[in-house]
Amino acid sequence: MGVTEDTINFFGDRPLALIMVTVFEIWRYFPLSFLFILARMQSIDTDMYEAADMDGASPFQKFWYLSLPQLLGILSVLFLLRFIWTFNKFDDIFLLTGGNAGTRTLTVNVYEQAFAVSNIGAGAAVAVVIFLCLLSFSVFFFKFMSQEEGL
Amino acid sequence: MTPFRRGYLTAAVIGALWTWVIAITVAIAMSFATGDAFRPSLLQALPLGAALGAVVLRVSQRGLAMAAGVGLFVVTLWAGFGPILTEGVGSVALGVAALLAGLGCGWGLHGMFAQVRPGPLTRHEFEDAIIRFLTGFGYIFFTAIVAIPFYVMVMTSLKNQQQLVANPLDFSLDLTQGWGLFQSYYELFTAFNFGTYMVNSLFISVMTVFITLLFSVPGAYAVARLRFRGQAAFSRSILLIYMVPVIVLALPIYIGFSMTGLRNTLFGILLIYPVTTIPVALYMLQGYFRGLPAEVEEAGLMDGLNRLQVIWKITLPLALPALASVSLYVFMIAWNEFLLAFMLLDDPSRFTLTRGIASLNSSEIPRQHLMAGAVVATVPIMALFLGLERFMTKGLTAGSVKG
């Protein structure tokens, strides 16, 4: 399309591979968040919008002052959940880059240590580290959840 | 913001941006459809689009607006400049591109300017135009990012080796081959045993659904209805397990299965898939059960049913939509599961589809087979989802959203 004449190695070059993996994750999981936000949006009371119309609020004002505060709960829950899930993602990254070019996440490292290097002990150690990270995230998550009760 | 809210200024800016969007869309669509070089020229799209926007603002009929767009782009493209640049493209394709771009721009802009008129605009009219522009952009953008990968996948699977080597970016369809188009699918099912993989996947997925429901229905009911010590902790630990990554469990499973000889057997896979799906099913079902009225069940208990009978005769019939969506979701997870199948299965006669596709991903096997395999794995899920989409979207968010 005339953007560049060179070949681009999307999954082999150092900064680009990480960006592409991130873009892929966004592409793959935006519909899920989409669904959750849509479901929450449909459950917002329409009376408020009618009242806002009476008061002469413009479309963007309605979104900013009515929809967004209502969505805040589900947005924050989604933020945390997706953060945790993506942190734990293995197969997408493994299949895209095999953990090369600066995309070796903790989960890919478990596989590399245990099966590529055949050092199951080291792999298990990394798995324990992941589990500890997850535990700290989930403590945060549950503390937050009991305030929000969104999900 | 007030100085910007002038009719012509808004029309010109939105016209330029929309022409930009349409130029990119048409260029990508045309080069995918024909395999020729179409290139959007963003610099030339801006002034043309701005002019078109201003013109469309004066036109009140939609037909006239579209005619203006088509006329402008036919003339400019024929003259060799304009929003889409081409190299060595036939005049028919060029005409089609101009027609599409003109129709898209004229139709879209006319719709966006429903409340815009020359002169100062109120905040309402201004924001209405912007929202209409964003809506149109959203339609195109989301359709594109969902459709393009599937299009590339299907088209690549229909190519043969020479075509792929000659131009891997040519996604047009060569219909003269007739049935030869499906060559890679044929080879997939004969030489690569994809029939077996598919049967394996189907068997495992269906069994996983049954096992999961068997355990998660009583579990979810207990969490949702019964009072017992540690109920809250139990309910939360479901979510916690839901969040544990499979890779953490995969190592112990691998070691344990190796020692007990369960590796490489479908039975072992059937033991372990429900472990990953039961928490999800439990979580979704308990949300739904909570939403059911407890009074009906209490009435059943008063009439002398015991708990199991209440679940069987009252709760389950009421929860049928949730059961359907949970089954579908579990089926999808099991069908798409990759990591455990990848680690635990080495024997090609026991591969699941995902494992089979991963085994195609090597440099010796041509790419169209990989793509054909991906199509074979995707189509059943797509068909299921499209057929039962109503259940899915409701069930996915069931119990998770409180109004």
Interface residues (C-beta under 8 A of the other chain):
Chain A: M1 G2 W27 L32 L35 F36 A39 R40 S43 I44 D45 S58 P59 F60 I74 L81 I84 W85 N88 K89 F90 D91 L95 T107 V110 Y111 A114 F115 I120 G123 A124 A127 I130 F131 L134 F137 S138 F141 F142 E149 G150 L151
Chain B: A27 I28 S31 F38 R39 P40 L85 R123 H124 E127 D128 I130 I131 I145 R236 L239 L240 M243 V244 P245 V246 I247 V248 A250 L251 P252 Y254 I255 F338 L339 F342 M343 A358 N361 T393 L396 T397 S400 V401 K402 G403
